[in-house]
Amino acid sequence: MINLEGKIVAEKINDDVKKKVDSIKQEPHLRIILTTGEKDALVYTKTLIKQAEKVGINADYVEISSGDEMVSAIEDARISTGISGVIIQRPYPKGVDVSLVQELIPREKDVDGVGYLNMGLLFSGVDGLFPATALAVIRLLEHYDYNFRGKRAVVIGRSLAVGRPLSMLLLHRHATVTICHSRTENLAGVVREGELVVVAVGKKHLITENMIGVGAWVVDCGFNYDETGGPYGDCDYDGVAEIAEAITPVPGGVGPITTAVLLENVLKAHLLVHRK
């Protein structure tokens, strides 16, 4: 069984980003917008800022508490020539819908890849800024020389952050893709047909060994903590590992690559902004 470790992939991406940042005159600048009082988002934000500093990217954050403040913060980031990229951390302030963010965020600074324009580029097969977790799955599998062509890929979860963009990235690599969600009938039967299974729903041990076909590759994008503080994913790792040919650990699989790809997107956005 292959343990799909993400650390070595993340390190390579980070090294490449740092080398490129060191070669340009003006350092990239990431602006993070988060809702006041969201402790988990703040912890992640501070971790992201530290990681950004390691690769030479300047990063800071502003806190907002309403939709109006969010609109203002996005506009400030849009017009600032010193800001290369912007992300808006979830959860959003009460009453704010994701469509507002998708509409307002400028394409060339949308390092989360959630805006309408970048989503349109992704679905059209044109290069753009795409969601980091979806890209991280691809980069992980490419590192391990996975052959996508013709494979039956089952993606569990249809979020704008992972499921839907990932399905397009897989389709562009000639996989045959099925997307499962909360209303999918006979989920176990559908998943069992997958030669590649990617799960991103945030539900502890949703995928068990009896749902996985022998020899499947399994990528677990879920990450959370149980009541004892222990991390867990969407797959029952020990059980699934007995059946699968390859599986990601949680933690240590997709997570490190997601952060690295996000910072890579910041560099890419910086080059887009300063190309004009």
Steps between C-alpha positions, in 0.01 A plus 500: 500500500628845405471770765442819303706741708454865414795651685761436231267643232434811709870551565577491128227753422616726784860482381397591146287791622779635719751488216265688270409757767870559566551574131243782475537856621175554690389234746145367462245611757205289615202668670280271711149611597333322789194540718554640849471243778564191287779339702568205269527730199738726692723207598519385138564855383795545734641163392463600135678831562795319659522259208481788254791672670713186455470525122545877489136602467371786714160423651262680734135489598206727569195410705145583394163452667243578230431469132564872449840469664578200280412695186722786615791266583479328163490836322804622694690188395384537141625856453824460695796451267698362794267204559556201272225270620206486737311220671183519708498248781185308583268529678381828354310757708135423561286559194787494251465249218790351306357654182593846632862395534495334157368818343729752670840336522730611216605215272872572502510516883261209566759258641228274642359458151140547615398789274272460202773586249757251629233231529405571140862465390528170686188355343619621157839335538683834497781582744403710802507510879328188628398372848805384693365176647377378162838581347676338795328168426626513141854596600512217754387239249732632229793472742421131539469460121130420506360443151164680480417410142188285478482439875163494675527778757241545774497838675295511819394857574387777265633814667637793302827462692571135418243274340389695196837651402674167558253324274596739220873459561455122481287528187768711332739211570262258325362325807136388498352689794202434726407755768321374810317713756250484785219383272696232315319167521702187578812700582695188593427337166603807303821550698593134464518548122765770534858429402579841650293618797527853637290597801451855630190532716623548857322197646703268721567158347228533238699266276569152636680197362180336373445798267838481326588281206817291519796697368335842504693820567338703778555869576350632824458879506313500830662635815354564842552426869302266723403564862843389621681736264610223265492570124281298266399498137202390293643147459551225753871490421587167664215314334530659157878448497438124507316521166645797313820502297573854618353739757579837653559525875317757712680716592792511258329436168323775307522769771866606467467516122188717520689771689794477261275525193316798649831685537594395148174662389603820681822509300307431180255779582788736575648436158158554339447831682846636423496386139249772419 
